[in-house]
Amino acid sequence: MSDEQPMQLPTNIDANWKIGIIAAQWHRDILQPMIDIAVKTLTDAGIDAANISLYDAPGSFEIPLIGAALIEQKDALIGFGIVLQGETMHAQNIMQSASQAMMELQVVHKKPFAFEILHVLTLNQARERAAGPHNKGFEAARAVLISLMELNKIGV
């Protein structure tokens, strides 16, 4: 038995919220279930499908760049990528840079930017997180919806 709380979706959604999903091209076959469940979660919650847009980034490192170009046009962003740990510090540098840039964008602009760049040792670890009951696409969509609701309550 788990102590985890069920992951409820907010019930008071603005169908006009504009959500941008930015996905790295590397390992797109593994990321696609995350993208699909994020879109399904957003539309099931009441976001108009026409207000959800998908953008490509060459890799995870470029997700914040594309996000910076979109942030004024969108109410929230979601970034999906996979960084496979290798023998050098390159993966850690990518992860730290991307996470810091995404956090800075969301704090400065007061707009949610869900961080779902998976840092994994194997592609099987990424597959486990991209599909099944703990699909990170659901978690990302839920995070932006709840954040948008709270920001709306605050008057931002």
C-alpha positions in Angstrom: 0.0 0.0 0.0 1.3 3.4 -1.0 1.2 6.6 1.1 1.0 8.6 -2.1 -2.1 10.8 -2.6 -4.1 10.3 -5.8 -3.1 12.7 -8.4 -6.3 14.8 -8.8 -6.8 17.3 -11.6 -8.2 20.7 -10.8 -11.9 21.1 -11.8 -12.0 24.8 -12.6 -10.0 25.0 -15.9 -10.0 27.9 -18.3 -10.5 26.2 -21.7 -8.6 29.1 -23.3 -5.3 28.6 -21.5 -2.6 28.2 -24.2 -0.1 25.4 -23.4 3.1 24.9 -25.3 4.8 21.5 -25.2 8.4 21.5 -26.2 9.9 18.1 -26.9 13.5 17.1 -27.7 14.0 15.2 -31.0 16.4 12.8 -29.4 14.6 9.6 -28.3 11.2 10.9 -29.6 9.9 7.3 -29.8 10.3 7.1 -26.0 9.0 10.6 -25.3 5.9 10.2 -27.5 3.8 8.5 -24.8 4.6 11.4 -22.4 3.5 13.9 -25.1 0.3 11.9 -25.8 -0.8 11.6 -22.2 0.0 15.2 -21.5 -2.2 16.3 -24.4 -5.0 13.9 -23.3 -4.8 15.0 -19.7 -5.0 18.7 -20.7 -8.0 18.1 -23.1 -9.7 15.8 -20.6 -9.4 18.6 -18.0 -11.1 21.0 -20.4 -8.3 22.8 -22.3 -9.4 23.3 -25.9 -7.2 21.1 -28.1 -6.6 24.1 -30.5 -4.8 25.8 -27.6 -2.2 23.0 -27.1 0.8 23.3 -29.4 3.8 21.0 -29.9 7.3 22.4 -30.7 10.5 20.5 -31.5 13.8 21.2 -29.8 17.0 19.6 -31.3 17.8 18.3 -27.8 17.1 18.8 -24.1 19.7 21.6 -23.9 17.6 23.7 -26.4 14.2 23.3 -24.6 14.7 26.5 -22.6 15.7 28.4 -25.7 12.4 27.4 -27.5 10.6 28.1 -24.2 12.1 31.6 -24.0 10.8 32.3 -27.5 7.3 31.1 -26.6 6.8 32.3 -23.1 5.1 35.6 -23.9 2.6 33.7 -26.2 1.7 30.9 -23.8 0.1 30.6 -20.4 2.2 27.6 -19.6 5.0 25.4 -21.0 6.0 21.8 -20.7 9.5 20.5 -21.5 10.1 16.9 -22.4 13.5 15.4 -23.0 15.8 12.5 -22.1 19.4 12.9 -21.1 21.3 9.6 -21.0 24.1 9.5 -18.5 27.5 8.7 -20.1 31.0 8.4 -18.8 31.6 12.2 -18.6 30.0 15.1 -16.8 28.3 16.3 -20.0 24.8 15.0 -18.9 25.0 16.8 -15.5 25.9 20.0 -17.3 23.0 19.7 -19.7 20.6 18.9 -16.8 21.8 21.7 -14.6 21.7 24.3 -17.4 18.3 23.2 -18.7 16.7 23.0 -15.2 18.1 26.4 -14.1 17.0 28.1 -17.4 13.5 26.6 -17.2 13.1 27.6 -13.6 14.3 31.2 -14.3 11.9 31.5 -17.1 8.9 30.4 -15.0 9.9 32.6 -12.0 10.7 35.7 -14.1 7.5 35.5 -16.2 5.3 33.9 -13.5 4.2 31.2 -15.9 4.5 27.5 -15.2 7.2 25.6 -17.2 7.0 21.9 -16.2 10.3 20.2 -16.1 10.2 16.6 -17.4 13.7 16.1 -18.8 14.5 12.7 -17.6 18.1 12.1 -16.5 18.6 8.3 -16.8 21.3 5.7 -16.8 19.5 3.5 -19.4 16.9 4.0 -22.0 14.8 1.3 -20.2 14.6 3.7 -17.2 13.3 6.4 -19.5 10.7 4.0 -21.0 9.5 3.1 -17.5 8.9 6.8 -16.8 7.4 7.6 -20.1 4.6 4.9 -20.1 2.5 3.1 -17.6 1.0 4.3 -14.3 3.7 6.8 -13.5 3.8 8.5 -16.9 5.6 11.8 -16.5 3.4 13.4 -19.2 0.4 13.2 -16.8 2.5 14.6 -14.0 3.7 17.5 -16.1 0.1 18.4 -17.4 -1.2 18.2 -13.8 1.6 20.4 -12.5 0.9 23.2 -15.1 -2.9 23.0 -14.5 -2.6 23.3 -10.7 0.0 26.0 -11.0 -2.2 28.0 -13.4 -5.2 27.6 -11.0 -3.1 28.9 -8.1 -1.7 31.8 -10.1 -5.2 32.7 -11.2 -6.3 32.7 -7.5 -3.4 34.9 -6.6 -4.4 37.3 -9.4 -1.3 36.8 -11.6 
